[in-house]
């Protein structure tokens, strides 16, 4: 995330908009702190498996933007032991590893887009996944990869959407719409 902030500042310098870039970074940081303060109040945090690529059983490494979004929204990463594959923020996380944590996974979120063309039905019908708590409790969600996997200000929208998946009573639709204005 620090690299994302530096990227925004660098883009501002390249476009002659250094002040606007600094303001954007500060506004984003302020929004993140607001969300963190909100989620500190949640007594029972939910554990989430965050899927990057379904067909290859891949997740994200700790510190990746999607994991930052998840943790900022008050979720606990079910795969903190995910190791980077090929120097990327994507990690192979085999079915055995996922199923070993089946009783801990409260929510299953998959990014969807060009990298991961998957449906909720595919996830629910994946052989063996029926033992995952999130699958049993119908807590499977898709999120647009463009709002969690790109170094853009819309990452804040991804944080809010994940928050709504996890804690809809805290991240109400009305509150989110007000935040995004």
C-alpha positions in Angstrom: 0.0 0.0 0.0 2.9 2.3 0.7 4.0 1.6 -2.9 0.6 2.5 -4.1 0.8 5.9 -2.3 4.2 6.5 -3.8 2.8 5.6 -7.3 0.0 8.1 -6.9 2.5 10.8 -5.9 4.8 9.9 -8.8 1.8 10.1 -11.2 1.0 13.5 -9.8 4.5 14.7 -10.4 4.5 13.4 -14.0 1.2 15.1 -14.7 2.0 18.4 -12.9 -0.6 17.7 -10.3 1.5 17.1 -7.2 -0.9 18.9 -4.8 -3.9 16.9 -6.1 -1.9 13.7 -5.7 -0.9 14.5 -2.2 -4.6 15.4 -1.4 -5.7 12.1 -2.9 -3.3 10.1 -0.7 -4.3 12.0 2.4 -8.0 11.6 1.7 -7.6 7.8 1.1 -5.5 7.4 4.3 -8.2 9.4 6.2 -10.9 7.1 4.8 -8.9 4.0 5.7 -8.5 5.3 9.3 -12.3 5.9 9.5 -13.0 2.4 8.5 -10.4 0.9 10.9 -12.0 2.9 13.7 -15.4 1.6 12.7 -14.2 -2.1 12.5 -12.4 -1.9 15.9 -15.9 -1.8 17.4 -16.8 -5.2 15.9 -16.4 -7.8 18.7 -16.4 -11.0 16.6 -14.3 -10.7 13.4 -15.1 -13.0 10.5 -12.4 -15.2 8.9 -12.4 -14.9 5.1 -10.9 -17.0 2.3 -10.1 -14.5 -0.5 -9.9 -16.3 -3.9 -7.7 -14.9 -6.7 -8.0 -17.7 -9.3 -10.5 -20.5 -8.8 -9.4 -22.8 -11.5 -5.9 -22.9 -10.1 -6.8 -22.6 -6.4 -4.9 -19.4 -5.8 -5.3 -16.7 -3.2 -3.4 -13.5 -2.4 -0.3 -13.1 -0.3 -0.3 -11.2 2.9 0.3 -7.5 2.1 -1.4 -7.6 -1.3 -4.0 -4.9 -2.0 -7.0 -7.3 -1.8 -5.8 -8.5 1.6 -5.3 -4.9 2.7 -8.9 -4.2 1.6 -10.1 -7.3 3.5 -8.3 -6.5 6.7 -9.2 -2.8 6.6 -12.9 -3.9 6.3 -12.5 -5.9 9.5 -11.9 -9.4 8.0 -9.3 -11.9 9.1 -7.4 -13.5 6.3 -7.9 -17.3 6.3 -4.6 -17.8 4.4 -1.9 -15.8 6.2 0.5 -18.5 5.3 0.1 -18.1 1.6 3.5 -17.8 -0.1 4.1 -15.8 -3.3 4.2 -17.6 -6.6 6.6 -16.2 -9.2 7.3 -13.0 -7.4 3.7 -11.9 -7.5 1.0 -11.2 -5.0 -0.7 -14.4 -6.0 -0.2 -17.6 -4.1 -1.0 -21.2 -4.9 -3.3 -22.4 -2.1 -4.3 -25.9 -2.8 -7.7 -27.4 -2.1 -6.3 -29.4 0.8 -5.1 -26.2 2.4 -8.5 -24.6 2.0 -10.4 -27.6 3.2 -8.1 -28.0 6.2 -9.5 -24.6 7.3 -13.1 -25.4 6.3 -14.5 -24.9 9.8 -12.8 -21.5 10.2 -13.9 -19.9 6.9 -16.9 -17.7 7.7 -17.0 -16.0 4.4 -15.7 -16.9 0.9 -15.0 -14.0 -1.4 -13.7 -14.4 -4.9 -12.5 -11.7 -7.2 -14.3 -11.8 -10.5 -13.1 -10.5 -13.9 -10.5 -11.3 -16.5 -8.3 -13.0 -14.0 -11.1 -15.1 -12.5 -14.2 -15.8 -14.5 -16.1 -17.7 -11.8 -19.6 -17.8 -10.5 -21.0 -18.4 -7.0 -22.5 -21.7 -8.3 -19.1 -22.9 -9.5 -17.6 -22.2 -6.1 -20.5 -23.9 -4.2 -20.3 -26.9 -6.5 -16.5 -27.4 -6.4 -15.9 -31.0 -5.2 -15.2 -31.0 -1.5 -16.2 -27.3 -0.9 -19.5 -28.4 0.7 -17.7 -28.8 4.0 -16.6 -25.2 4.1 -18.6 -23.2 6.7 -19.1 -20.3 4.4 -20.5 -22.6 1.7 -22.9 -24.3 4.2 -24.1 -20.9 5.4 -24.4 -19.3 1.9 -21.8 -16.7 2.6 -20.1 -16.7 -0.8 -19.6 -13.4 -2.7 -18.0 -12.1 -5.8 -16.2 -8.8 -6.0 -15.0 -7.0 -9.1 -11.3 -7.4 -9.4 -11.1 -3.7 -10.6 -11.9 -2.5 -7.1 -9.6 -4.7 -5.1 -6.7 -5.6 -7.3 -5.7 -2.3 -8.9 -3.7 0.6 -7.4 -6.4 3.1 -7.8 -8.6 5.2 -5.4 -11.5 2.9 -6.2 -9.8 0.4 -3.8 -11.8 2.3 -1.1 -15.0 1.2 -2.8 -13.7 -2.4 -2.6 -13.1 -2.0 1.1 -16.6 -0.8 1.6 -18.1 -3.6 -0.4 -16.1 -6.2 1.5 -17.3 -4.6 4.7 -20.9 -4.9 3.5 -20.4 -8.6 2.8 -18.9 -9.2 6.2 -20.9 -6.8 8.4 -24.0 -5.6 6.6 -25.4 -4.1 9.9 -22.3 -1.9 10.2 -21.6 -1.2 6.5 -25.2 -0.5 5.5 -26.0 0.2 1.9 -27.2 3.7 2.8 -24.0 4.4 4.7 -21.8 3.2 1.8 -23.7 5.4 -0.7 -23.1 8.4 1.6 -19.4 7.5 1.9 -18.9 7.3 -1.8 -20.5 10.7 -2.6 
